[in-house]
Amino acid sequence: ILAGEAFLARIYDALRAAGSSTGSNVFNTTLLIGWDEPGGTYDHVPPGPVPSPEPGAPAGQLGFRFDRSGYRVPAIIVSPWVSRGAVYTEEYRHTSMLATLRNVWGLGAPFSGRDAAARAFDHVLNLDVPRDPQTWPDVTPLPVPDFQETRVKAGQALSTLGRHLCHGIVEHERRLRGSSDAAAAAPLAITPELSPRLALDVIHRFGERYFPRLAAGRNGAAADNPADPAADPAPR
């Protein structure tokens, strides 16, 4: 947790300092901080119903049809275009990120009924004049334990969950390509050798397959003036 807080602080500070007049900068970049789980925090509000990703699909284990939400988790949006201290209590979902990307950049049709019904959050970027990033709060994370720093330097900071997630993505990619590419994907399936750097490469390849316009922006293949959102619709 402490390493995660330090990581977020570095990203936050980098965003505040991104003052380039071309390319990605603090005024055309939005940082979304979301949680997959809150560490077991109790929620007194019962989970509500949600649209099933695939209506009519057979029920899963114990008759579950994926038509119920989980407990609530927080999220933070960091941008000069968000009002100071704004709190939004409407119901959003993890798939609101997909809905927002599709809504703003026209990245294609919904993946399922879940992100088709999710509320997008681009409406929170509603200021006419951006807030000066230098007026944002300063963030000072607690120190990261020495053992964690040692693991990072040794390329061992990827968790068991992270390794298995990457293997699932690699297997998905292998099946999309066909069995003829199995040998090319095989080295990534060795769990102990999967480093954080290699994991990022796997995730980028996966994202570029489903969002080719994101790939164009990351590889510098977009418009001549990347600082102009109208000229360069690809997000960074």
C-alpha positions as CSV (number, residue, x, y, z in Angstrom):
1,I,0.0,0.0,0.0
2,L,2.8,2.4,0.8
3,A,4.5,1.7,-2.5
4,G,1.3,2.3,-4.2
5,E,0.8,5.7,-2.5
6,A,4.4,6.7,-3.5
7,F,3.7,5.6,-7.1
8,L,0.6,7.7,-7.2
9,A,2.4,10.7,-5.7
10,R,5.0,10.5,-8.5
11,I,2.4,10.4,-11.1
12,Y,0.5,13.3,-9.5
13,D,3.6,15.4,-9.3
14,A,4.6,14.6,-12.9
15,L,1.1,15.7,-14.0
16,R,1.3,19.0,-12.1
17,A,4.7,19.8,-13.7
18,A,3.7,18.8,-17.2
19,G,3.8,22.3,-18.8
20,S,4.9,21.4,-22.3
21,S,3.4,23.6,-25.0
22,T,3.2,20.6,-27.4
23,G,2.2,17.0,-26.9
24,S,0.8,15.8,-23.6
25,N,0.6,18.3,-20.8
26,V,-1.4,18.9,-17.6
27,F,-4.2,20.7,-19.5
28,N,-5.0,17.9,-21.9
29,T,-4.4,14.9,-19.6
30,T,-6.8,13.6,-16.9
31,L,-5.6,11.3,-14.1
32,L,-8.2,8.8,-12.8
33,I,-7.5,7.0,-9.6
34,G,-9.8,4.1,-9.0
35,W,-9.9,1.1,-6.6
36,D,-10.6,-2.5,-7.4
37,E,-11.3,-3.2,-3.8
38,P,-11.0,-1.0,-0.6
39,G,-9.2,-3.5,1.6
40,G,-12.3,-5.0,3.2
41,T,-13.9,-1.7,4.2
42,Y,-17.5,-2.3,5.2
43,D,-20.3,-0.7,3.1
44,H,-23.7,-0.2,4.7
45,V,-25.4,0.2,1.4
46,P,-26.6,-3.1,-0.2
47,P,-25.3,-3.7,-3.8
48,G,-27.9,-2.8,-6.3
49,P,-28.9,-4.3,-9.7
50,V,-26.9,-3.7,-12.8
51,P,-27.5,-4.7,-16.5
52,S,-26.2,-8.1,-17.3
53,P,-23.2,-7.9,-19.7
54,E,-24.9,-10.5,-22.0
55,P,-28.6,-10.7,-21.5
56,G,-29.9,-14.3,-22.0
57,A,-26.5,-15.9,-21.2
58,P,-26.7,-19.0,-19.0
59,A,-26.3,-18.4,-15.3
60,G,-22.9,-19.0,-13.7
61,Q,-22.0,-20.7,-10.4
62,L,-24.8,-20.7,-7.8
63,G,-27.2,-19.3,-10.4
64,F,-25.4,-15.9,-10.5
65,R,-26.2,-13.9,-13.7
66,F,-23.9,-11.0,-13.2
67,D,-26.9,-8.7,-12.7
68,R,-25.9,-7.3,-9.3
69,S,-23.3,-4.7,-8.5
70,G,-20.5,-5.1,-5.9
71,Y,-20.0,-2.8,-2.9
72,R,-19.1,0.8,-3.5
73,V,-15.5,1.9,-4.0
74,P,-14.1,5.5,-4.3
75,A,-12.5,7.2,-7.3
76,I,-10.6,10.5,-7.8
77,I,-10.4,12.5,-11.0
78,V,-7.4,14.9,-11.2
79,S,-7.6,17.7,-13.8
80,P,-7.4,21.5,-14.1
81,W,-10.8,21.4,-15.6
82,V,-12.5,19.9,-12.5
83,S,-14.0,22.3,-9.9
84,R,-12.0,22.5,-6.6
85,G,-13.5,20.2,-4.0
86,A,-16.2,18.9,-6.3
87,V,-17.9,15.7,-5.0
88,Y,-20.1,13.6,-7.3
89,T,-22.4,11.1,-5.7
90,E,-24.1,9.7,-8.8
91,E,-23.6,6.0,-9.5
92,Y,-20.6,5.2,-11.6
93,R,-19.0,1.9,-12.4
94,H,-15.6,0.6,-13.3
95,T,-16.9,0.5,-16.9
96,S,-17.5,4.2,-16.7
97,M,-13.9,4.5,-17.9
98,L,-14.8,2.6,-21.1
99,A,-17.9,4.6,-21.5
100,T,-16.0,7.9,-21.2
101,L,-13.3,6.9,-23.7
102,R,-16.0,5.9,-26.2
103,N,-18.0,9.0,-25.6
104,V,-15.1,11.5,-26.0
105,W,-13.0,9.8,-28.7
106,G,-15.5,7.6,-30.5
107,L,-13.6,4.4,-30.0
108,G,-16.4,2.2,-31.1
109,A,-19.4,0.3,-29.9
110,P,-19.8,-1.0,-26.3
111,F,-18.1,-4.2,-25.4
112,S,-21.2,-5.4,-23.5
113,G,-24.4,-4.3,-21.9
114,R,-22.4,-3.3,-18.8
115,D,-20.4,-0.5,-20.3
116,A,-23.2,0.4,-22.6
117,A,-25.3,1.4,-19.5
118,A,-22.4,3.0,-17.5
119,R,-22.5,6.7,-16.8
120,A,-19.5,8.6,-18.4
121,F,-17.7,11.1,-16.3
122,D,-16.4,13.6,-18.9
123,H,-19.1,16.0,-17.7
124,V,-17.1,16.7,-14.6
125,L,-14.4,18.5,-16.7
126,N,-16.7,21.5,-16.8
127,L,-14.6,24.7,-16.1
128,D,-14.3,27.4,-18.7
129,V,-10.9,28.5,-17.3
130,P,-8.5,25.8,-16.0
131,R,-7.2,25.9,-12.4
132,D,-3.5,26.6,-12.0
133,P,-1.9,23.3,-11.1
134,Q,0.5,25.1,-8.8
135,T,-2.5,25.8,-6.5
136,W,-3.3,22.1,-6.2
137,P,-2.5,20.4,-2.8
138,D,1.0,19.1,-2.2
139,V,1.2,15.4,-1.6
140,T,3.9,13.8,0.6
141,P,3.6,10.0,0.8
142,L,4.9,8.0,3.7
143,P,8.3,6.2,3.2
144,V,8.4,3.0,1.3
145,P,9.9,0.0,3.2
146,D,13.4,-0.9,2.2
147,F,12.4,-4.5,1.3
148,Q,10.0,-3.1,-1.3
149,E,12.7,-0.9,-2.9
150,T,15.0,-4.0,-3.1
151,R,12.3,-6.0,-4.9
152,V,11.8,-3.2,-7.4
153,K,15.5,-3.0,-8.2
154,A,15.6,-6.8,-8.7
155,G,12.6,-6.6,-11.1
156,Q,10.5,-8.7,-8.7
157,A,7.8,-6.2,-7.7
158,L,5.0,-7.7,-9.8
159,S,2.5,-9.5,-7.6
160,T,1.2,-13.0,-8.1
161,L,-2.2,-11.5,-9.2
162,G,-0.4,-9.2,-11.7
163,R,1.6,-12.1,-13.2
164,H,-1.5,-14.3,-13.6
165,L,-3.4,-11.3,-15.2
166,C,-0.7,-10.9,-17.8
167,H,-0.7,-14.6,-18.6
168,G,-4.4,-14.4,-19.2
169,I,-3.9,-11.5,-21.6
170,V,-1.1,-13.3,-23.4
171,E,-3.2,-16.4,-23.8
172,H,-6.1,-14.3,-25.1
173,E,-3.8,-12.7,-27.6
174,R,-2.4,-16.1,-28.7
175,R,-5.8,-17.4,-29.4
176,L,-6.7,-14.3,-31.4
177,R,-3.6,-14.7,-33.5
178,G,-4.0,-18.4,-33.9
179,S,-2.0,-21.4,-32.8
180,S,0.8,-20.6,-35.3
181,D,2.0,-17.8,-33.0
182,A,2.1,-20.0,-29.8
183,A,5.8,-20.2,-29.9
184,A,6.2,-16.4,-30.0
185,A,4.0,-16.0,-27.0
186,A,5.5,-18.9,-25.0
187,P,8.3,-16.9,-23.3
188,L,5.8,-14.6,-21.6
189,A,4.1,-17.6,-20.0
190,I,7.0,-18.2,-17.6
191,T,5.8,-16.8,-14.3
192,P,9.0,-16.2,-12.4
193,E,10.6,-14.3,-15.3
194,L,7.7,-11.9,-15.9
195,S,9.1,-8.5,-14.9
196,P,7.1,-5.3,-14.5
197,R,8.6,-3.9,-17.7
198,L,7.6,-6.9,-19.7
199,A,4.1,-6.8,-18.1
200,L,3.7,-3.2,-19.3
201,D,4.7,-4.3,-22.8
202,V,2.1,-7.0,-22.7
203,I,-0.7,-4.6,-21.5
204,H,0.2,-2.1,-24.2
205,R,0.0,-4.6,-26.9
206,F,-3.4,-5.8,-25.6
207,G,-4.7,-2.3,-25.4
208,E,-3.5,-1.4,-28.9
209,R,-5.4,-4.3,-30.4
210,Y,-8.7,-3.1,-29.0
211,F,-8.0,0.7,-29.2
212,P,-5.9,1.3,-32.3
213,R,-6.3,5.1,-32.0
214,L,-4.6,4.9,-28.6
215,A,-1.8,3.1,-30.3
216,A,-1.4,5.8,-32.8
217,G,-1.1,8.4,-30.1
218,R,1.4,6.4,-28.1
219,N,3.6,5.7,-31.2
220,G,3.6,9.3,-32.3
221,A,1.6,8.5,-35.5
222,A,-1.1,11.1,-34.9
223,A,-1.6,14.6,-36.1
224,D,1.2,17.2,-36.6
225,N,0.0,19.3,-33.7
226,P,-0.6,16.9,-30.8
227,A,-1.2,19.9,-28.4
228,D,-4.5,20.7,-30.2
229,P,-7.2,18.3,-29.1
230,A,-9.2,19.0,-32.2
231,A,-6.2,18.1,-34.4
232,D,-5.2,15.1,-32.3
233,P,-8.1,13.1,-30.9
234,A,-5.9,10.3,-29.6
235,P,-5.6,10.4,-25.8
236,R,-2.2,9.8,-24.1
